[in-house]
């Protein structure tokens, strides 16, 4: 073999060793080399480095489980016994006497018990859990994994975020390090720890299935949370338990499931720890939750609604209602405005708008970019404090006979003006002006779009509709194959597009 051939084989051998070495270093090393300045190699300039070191899940779990506790609650309600139908006969009363009958009027105590979970977040006894578990109970018992028991005090239970904070009198408790839920990624490994069905502490593993998940029904009930969705098994009793990442950091508080059976179906949801941390810090510092407030109802700018506003889907959030005397009204915001940004942060939907405003401290300014009647504008509002309840006036209006609208798109709908009975039965504010849907054909186009009995139509094509006369005037002569309705439903407003 000549010298040249030997030299060539040596070079090939060296290159082969180099390739094996680089591949063995893992993605982190390869990406860092590829993006090194001055090499001229920019194949992966924005790649995120990941460690190739395998995660020891059992060790992570062993460190976390001592901080996840069992919570048992008790609520006592007093109820009156019902007189059995057979004893309501006057003959029985005459035979047994009034004293015997009065026994049925003695209130009886009914005890309700619930089981759930919680997470110790400070060595001196602060515990995060869920509002629906401890928000309206008489007694809360916390049982640690080492079987020590403590009576707990509910420091605060927040109905708008489902976060609750407990306090027990203890020291040097094991805790879980709080992580950063905003850094979670789809497909990332997560672990749920809790006490399902009262069988004892249980650990399940899954992935992050979705981020920023919301539910319309939850929003209507006043719950404003962008949930973490996971397929880690979560069952009744897991409420308030921990969702941790592969590094053992607390990234969420397990809260609810979606299931046809009430048990695990692969759809579990947790409150992001960043939100829970903000709520907890407010409670500890101020004794209550402080969140910004504008005083508006809003709706998402979906594709079918966007064309009525001259915008594209996801370019903002529609203001559907302005609360009288609110910061929004004082700033000059109006119904049908589309908010596109606040303080420079883009608003793509109602979740963005709600989250951004809530994070602004009361008294601070909010620079609002919006679109009104096709024109872009800027308005500055001074953010206020969210009131606990909206006051409702007591004046009422008479109603008139139901009518059927003539517009083909509204076939199958029966309408009436609001009256005292309807307002009381459906808890419709007296200041709300509109017409009530009292009948709807389940096979009609309106039903297909989600309209239902009890909805109040307050505007047609963004024009106010305070009564049947105005409603008929709005739809008279309409020849278009689509119509935009603004409806009020269970305390909030939203848009519905009907089209052929």
C-alpha positions in Angstrom: 0.0 0.0 0.0 1.5 3.3 -1.0 1.9 6.4 1.2 -1.0 8.3 -0.6 -3.5 5.4 0.0 -2.5 5.1 3.7 -3.0 8.9 4.1 -6.4 8.8 2.5 -7.6 6.0 4.8 -6.3 7.8 7.8 -8.3 10.9 6.8 -11.5 8.9 6.3 -11.0 7.2 9.7 -10.6 10.6 11.4 -13.7 12.0 9.7 -15.6 8.9 10.8 -14.6 9.4 14.4 -15.6 13.0 14.3 -19.1 12.3 12.9 -19.7 9.7 15.6 -18.5 12.2 18.3 -20.8 15.0 17.1 -23.8 12.7 16.9 -23.0 11.4 20.3 -23.0 14.8 21.8 -26.8 15.2 21.1 -28.9 17.9 19.7 -27.8 20.6 22.1 -24.2 20.4 21.1 -24.9 20.1 17.3 -27.2 23.1 17.3 -24.8 25.3 19.3 -22.0 24.5 16.8 -24.3 25.1 13.8 -25.2 28.6 15.1 -21.8 29.7 16.3 -21.1 33.2 15.0 -18.4 33.4 12.3 -18.8 29.9 11.0 -21.1 30.9 8.2 -23.6 28.1 9.1 -27.1 29.5 9.8 -29.2 26.4 9.2 -30.9 26.5 12.7 -30.4 30.1 13.9 -33.6 30.1 16.1 -33.4 26.5 17.3 -34.0 26.0 21.1 -31.4 23.8 22.7 -32.6 20.8 24.7 -30.7 18.6 27.1 -30.2 15.0 25.9 -29.8 13.8 29.5 -32.7 11.5 30.3 -35.1 12.6 33.1 -35.3 10.3 36.1 -39.1 10.5 36.6 -39.3 8.4 39.8 -36.8 10.7 41.5 -38.8 13.8 40.4 -42.0 12.2 41.8 -40.3 11.2 45.1 -39.4 14.9 45.8 -42.9 16.2 44.9 -45.3 13.9 46.6 -44.6 14.9 50.2 -46.0 18.4 49.3 -49.3 17.2 47.9 -52.0 16.8 50.6 -55.4 15.3 51.0 -58.3 17.7 51.7 -61.5 16.7 53.3 -64.4 19.2 53.7 -67.7 19.3 55.6 -70.7 21.4 55.1 -73.8 21.4 57.3 -77.1 22.6 55.9 -80.4 22.8 57.8 -83.5 21.5 55.9 -87.1 21.1 56.9 -88.7 17.7 56.7 -91.6 17.4 54.2 -94.9 16.2 55.7 -95.7 12.8 54.0 -98.7 13.2 51.7 -100.7 10.7 53.7 -100.4 12.8 56.8 -101.7 15.9 55.0 -105.3 14.6 55.2 -107.3 16.4 57.9 -108.4 13.1 59.3 -104.8 12.2 60.2 -104.3 15.7 61.7 -107.4 15.2 63.8 -106.4 11.7 64.9 -102.7 12.4 65.7 -103.0 16.0 66.9 -101.0 19.1 66.1 -98.1 18.2 68.3 -97.3 15.2 66.2 -97.6 17.2 63.0 -95.2 19.8 64.3 -92.4 17.3 64.4 -92.2 17.5 60.7 -91.4 21.2 60.9 -88.3 20.7 63.0 -85.2 21.5 60.8 -82.8 18.7 60.2 -79.1 18.9 59.7 -77.7 17.5 56.4 -74.0 16.9 56.3 -72.2 17.0 52.9 -68.6 15.8 52.6 -66.1 16.3 49.8 -62.6 14.9 49.1 -59.9 16.7 47.1 -56.3 17.6 47.0 -54.0 20.6 47.7 -50.4 21.7 47.2 -48.1 23.0 50.0 -46.4 26.1 48.6 -44.7 27.5 51.7 -43.0 25.8 54.7 -45.2 27.8 57.1 -48.5 26.2 55.9 -49.9 28.0 52.8 -51.7 25.5 50.5 -53.1 26.1 47.0 -56.3 24.3 46.0 -59.6 24.9 44.2 -62.4 27.2 45.1 -65.1 24.7 44.3 -63.7 22.4 46.9 -63.4 24.8 49.9 -65.2 28.0 48.9 -68.5 27.3 50.7 -67.9 24.8 53.5 -67.9 24.8 57.3 -64.8 22.7 58.0 -61.6 21.9 56.1 -59.3 19.1 57.2 -55.8 18.8 55.7 -54.1 15.4 55.9 -50.4 15.3 55.0 -48.8 12.3 53.4 -47.2 11.4 56.7 -50.8 11.2 58.1 -50.6 14.3 60.3 -53.9 16.2 60.3 -54.5 19.9 60.6 -57.7 22.1 60.6 -57.3 24.6 57.8 -58.4 28.2 57.5 -59.7 29.3 54.1 -57.8 32.6 53.5 -59.5 33.3 50.2 -61.5 31.4 47.6 -61.6 33.2 44.2 -64.6 32.3 42.1 -63.2 34.0 39.0 -60.1 31.9 38.8 -61.0 28.8 40.9 -57.9 29.4 43.0 -58.2 29.0 46.8 -55.6 29.5 49.4 -55.6 27.6 52.8 -53.5 28.2 55.9 -52.6 25.5 58.5 -50.5 26.1 61.6 -47.4 24.1 60.8 -43.6 24.7 60.2 -40.9 23.2 58.0 -43.4 21.6 55.6 -42.1 20.1 52.4 -42.9 22.3 49.3 -42.8 22.1 45.5 -40.8 24.7 43.6 -43.1 26.9 41.5 -42.3 26.8 37.8 -43.2 29.0 34.8 -46.4 27.8 33.1 -45.8 30.2 30.2 -42.8 28.1 29.2 -44.9 25.0 28.7 -44.9 23.5 25.2 -47.3 21.1 23.4 -46.2 17.5 24.0 -44.2 18.3 27.1 -44.2 15.6 29.8 -46.4 16.5 32.8 -47.3 14.5 36.0 -50.5 14.8 38.0 -50.5 14.1 41.7 -53.6 13.9 43.9 -56.1 11.8 45.8 -58.7 10.5 43.3 -61.8 8.7 44.6 -60.4 8.7 48.2 -58.1 5.7 47.4 -54.9 7.5 48.4 -52.2 9.6 46.8 -51.9 8.7 43.1 -49.4 9.7 40.4 -50.2 9.7 36.7 -48.2 10.8 33.7 -49.1 12.4 30.4 -48.3 15.3 28.1 -49.5 18.9 27.6 -52.3 18.4 25.1 -53.3 22.1 24.6 -52.6 25.5 26.1 -54.9 28.5 26.6 -58.0 26.3 26.6 -61.3 28.1 27.5 -64.9 27.2 27.8 -67.9 29.5 26.9 -70.1 28.1 29.7 -67.3 28.8 32.2 -66.9 32.4 31.0 -70.7 33.0 31.3 -70.5 31.8 34.9 -67.7 34.3 35.6 -64.8 31.9 35.4 -61.9 33.4 33.4 -59.0 31.0 33.1 -56.9 29.9 30.1 -56.4 26.2 31.2 -53.6 23.8 30.5 -55.1 20.7 28.9 -53.5 17.3 29.7 -54.1 13.6 29.1 -52.6 12.7 32.4 -55.4 10.9 34.3 -57.4 13.3 36.4 -60.4 12.0 38.3 -62.8 13.2 41.0 -60.7 13.9 44.1 -57.7 15.2 42.0 -59.2 18.8 42.2 -56.6 21.1 43.8 -53.7 18.7 43.2 -50.4 19.3 41.5 -49.5 19.2 37.8 -45.7 19.2 37.7 -43.2 19.2 34.8 -40.3 16.7 34.3 -38.1 18.9 36.4 -40.5 18.6 39.4 -41.7 22.2 39.2 -45.3 23.0 39.9 -46.8 24.3 36.6 -50.6 23.9 37.3 -53.4 23.2 39.8 -55.6 20.4 38.5 -59.2 21.6 38.4 -61.6 19.9 36.1 -62.3 17.2 33.5 -64.5 16.9 30.5 -66.2 13.5 30.4 -69.6 11.8 29.6 -69.2 9.5 32.7 -67.7 11.9 35.3 -64.4 10.0 35.3 -61.2 10.2 33.3 -61.7 10.4 29.5 -58.3 11.9 28.5 -59.4 15.5 28.9 -58.0 17.1 32.1 -57.5 20.8 32.8 -55.3 22.7 35.2 -55.0 26.3 36.2 -51.6 27.7 35.1 -49.3 28.3 38.1 -48.5 31.8 36.8 -52.1 32.8 37.3 -52.4 30.9 40.7 -49.2 32.6 41.9 -50.5 36.1 41.0 -53.8 35.4 42.9 -51.9 33.9 45.9 -49.5 36.9 46.1 -52.4 39.4 46.0 -54.2 37.5 48.8 -51.2 37.4 51.0 -50.2 41.0 50.4 -53.7 42.6 50.3 -56.1 40.1 51.8 -58.0 39.9 48.5 -57.5 39.5 44.7 -56.8 42.8 42.9 -57.5 42.7 39.1 -58.0 45.4 36.6 -61.5 46.3 35.3 -62.8 48.1 32.3 -66.5 47.3 32.5 -67.2 45.7 29.1 -68.8 42.6 27.7 -67.0 41.2 24.7 -67.1 38.6 21.9 -64.5 36.9 19.7 -64.1 38.3 16.1 -64.8 35.0 14.2 -64.6 34.8 10.4 -68.3 35.2 9.9 -68.5 38.2 12.2 -65.4 39.9 10.9 -66.9 40.8 7.6 -69.4 43.0 9.3 -66.6 45.0 10.9 -64.3 45.2 7.8 -61.6 43.1 9.6 -60.2 39.6 9.5 -60.7 36.8 12.0 -58.5 37.1 15.0 -57.7 40.8 14.6 -59.3 41.9 17.9 -62.1 41.4 20.4 -65.5 43.0 19.9 -67.0 45.2 22.6 -70.7 44.2 22.9 -71.7 46.2 26.0 -70.4 49.1 28.2 -71.3 49.1 31.9 -72.8 52.5 32.9 -70.3 54.5 35.0 -67.4 52.1 34.2 -63.8 53.1 33.2 -64.7 52.0 29.7 -67.6 54.5 29.5 -65.6 57.3 31.0 -62.8 56.7 28.4 -65.2 56.8 25.5 -65.3 53.2 24.5 -68.5 52.1 22.8 -70.4 48.9 21.8 -69.2 47.5 18.5 -65.7 48.9 19.0 -63.1 46.2 18.1 -60.1 46.4 20.5 -56.9 45.3 18.6 -54.2 46.1 21.3 -53.7 47.3 24.8 -50.5 49.0 25.9 -48.9 47.7 22.7 -49.8 44.1 23.3 -51.9 42.6 20.5 -55.5 41.5 21.3 -56.6 38.6 19.1 -59.6 37.4 21.1 -61.6 37.9 24.3 -59.1 35.9 26.3 -56.3 38.3 25.4 -58.4 41.3 26.3 -59.5 39.9 29.6 -56.0 38.7 30.6 -54.3 41.9 29.7 -56.8 44.2 31.5 -56.8 41.9 34.6 -53.0 42.2 34.9 -53.1 46.1 34.9 -53.3 47.5 38.4 -56.3 49.7 39.3 -55.4 53.3 38.8 -52.9 52.7 36.0 -53.5 53.8 32.4 -54.4 51.5 29.5 -53.6 52.7 26.0 -56.2 51.0 23.8 -56.0 50.6 20.0 -59.3 50.0 18.4 -61.3 50.0 15.2 -64.6 52.0 15.1 -66.8 52.0 12.0 -63.7 51.1 9.9 -61.5 53.8 11.4 -58.5 53.1 13.6 -58.3 55.0 16.9 -56.4 55.3 20.2 -58.1 55.8 23.5 -56.6 55.9 27.0 -58.6 54.5 29.9 -57.8 54.5 33.6 -58.3 51.0 34.8 -60.6 50.5 37.8 -61.3 47.8 40.4 -63.7 45.0 39.4 -67.0 45.4 41.5 -68.3 42.2 43.2 -71.7 42.6 41.7 -73.4 44.6 39.1 -76.4 46.6 40.5 -79.7 46.0 38.7 -82.5 48.5 38.7 -86.1 47.3 39.5 -88.2 49.2 36.9 -90.1 47.0 34.5 -91.7 47.2 31.1 -95.0 45.7 29.9 -94.8 42.9 27.3 -97.0 42.4 24.2 -98.1 39.4 22.2 -95.5 37.1 20.6 -94.8 37.6 16.9 -93.1 35.6 14.1 -90.5 37.6 12.1 -91.0 37.6 8.3 -87.4 37.4 7.4 -86.6 33.9 6.0 -83.4 33.6 8.0 -85.4 34.0 11.2 -88.0 31.3 10.4 -88.8 29.2 13.4 -88.3 31.9 16.0 -91.0 33.3 18.3 -90.4 36.8 19.8 -91.9 38.8 22.6 -91.1 42.1 24.3 -89.6 41.8 27.8 -92.1 42.1 30.6 -91.9 41.9 34.4 -92.3 38.1 34.5 -89.7 37.3 32.0 -87.1 39.7 33.6 -87.7 38.1 37.0 -87.6 34.5 35.7 -84.5 34.9 33.5 -82.8 37.4 35.8 -82.6 40.0 33.0 -81.4 43.4 34.1 -84.0 46.1 34.0 -81.7 48.4 32.0 -81.3 45.8 29.2 -83.4 46.7 26.2 -84.3 44.1 23.6 -86.7 41.4 22.5 -86.9 37.9 23.9 -86.8 34.7 22.0 -89.6 32.6 23.5 -89.9 29.9 20.8 -87.4 28.3 18.5 -87.7 25.4 16.1 -84.9 22.9 16.8 -84.6 22.4 13.0 -84.3 26.0 12.1 -81.2 27.9 10.9 -81.3 29.9 14.0 -81.1 26.8 16.2 -78.3 25.5 14.2 -76.3 28.6 15.0 -76.9 28.2 18.7 -79.8 30.6 19.3 -82.2 29.3 22.0 -85.1 30.2 24.2 -84.3 32.9 26.7 -81.8 34.8 24.4 -82.5 38.5 24.1 -81.8 40.2 20.8 -80.4 43.6 21.5 -79.2 44.7 18.0 -79.6 43.8 14.4 -76.6 44.5 12.1 -75.2 46.5 15.0 -78.3 48.8 15.2 -80.0 48.8 18.6 -83.3 46.8 18.8 -85.1 47.9 22.0 -88.6 46.6 21.1 -90.5 44.7 18.4 -91.3 47.9 16.5 -87.6 48.7 16.1 -86.8 45.1 15.3 -89.4 45.0 12.5 -88.0 48.2 11.2 -84.4 46.8 11.2 -85.4 43.7 9.2 -87.9 45.3 6.9 -86.7 45.2 3.3 -83.5 43.3 4.1 -82.6 41.3 1.0 -79.2 40.1 2.1 -78.5 36.4 2.7 -76.9 37.1 6.1 -77.7 39.0 9.2 -75.7 39.9 12.4 -77.5 39.6 15.7 -76.2 40.8 19.0 -77.7 38.7 21.8 -77.7 38.8 25.6 -77.4 35.4 27.3 -77.0 34.7 31.0 -75.3 38.0 31.8 -73.0 38.4 28.7 -73.3 39.5 25.1 -72.2 37.8 22.0 -72.7 37.9 18.2 -74.5 35.4 16.1 -74.4 35.4 12.3 -77.3 33.9 10.4 -76.8 33.2 6.7 -78.1 31.0 3.9 
